[in-house]
Amino acid sequence: MIEYIKGELTELTPAQATVEAAGVGYGLSISLNTFSALQSGKWKDESGKKMVKLYVYEAIREDAYVLYGFVNKKEREMFELLITVSGVGANTARMMLSGMSVSELCNAISTGNARLIQSVKGIGKMTAQRIIVDLKDKIVALGIADEIPAGGSMQTPVNTQVKDEAVSALTMLGFAPAPTQKVVMQILQEQPDAPVEQVVKLALKQIK
C-alpha cells in the first residue's frame, strides 16, 4: 500500500499531477482543490523545484490501476468516505471535492443541505440524500467534521439558475466543467445578485 508520494512536481493540470520520486514519475488524479494548493509557491525548494507530498489512494480494478493524490489526509479521508456511498464512484468523489472544499462538504452533510451537494455536476437528489444519511455520523467519528467552520455557519446560498447558465455558457466556450463551476460558485458567493453575463465575464478573467 502506498501511503504518500514525495518528490518533485514535474507536471500539473487541473486533473492530474506528475510527481517524480526516486527516478519514477507517478501520475496521480487530483481534485481541483489539490490543484489549487499545488499552484502556490510554498512548495519550492532553494533550487526552485517544486517538492510536494501527496497522500495516495490506490484504485485497483481488473482493467485499470489508478492513483489518486490528495494535498492532505482530510481530503483523502473524505474521498474514501464518499466512495463507500452507493452510486458514488471515484471520479464522482473527485468531482465533488473539486466543486467544494472538505469544510464546505462537511458543512453540507452535517446540516443536511442536499441542495448544495446537488450543485455538483452528476449528483442527483437521491444520491445527495444518501450521502447525508450515510456519512453524517461518520464525518464526526473520524474527526473530519473538525473542518467545519466555527459555529457551523453555512455558505450564502447561490442562485442555482444563474450558476447553471453561467457554467453551461463557459463549458460551451471550451472550459472544463469542474474548474468552471468552482470559479462561478466563488463569484456568486461574493456577488449573489450578479446576472449571468457579469458572472461569465468575471469567470473568463479567473479561469486558468
Disulfide bonds with the S-S distance in Angstrom:
none
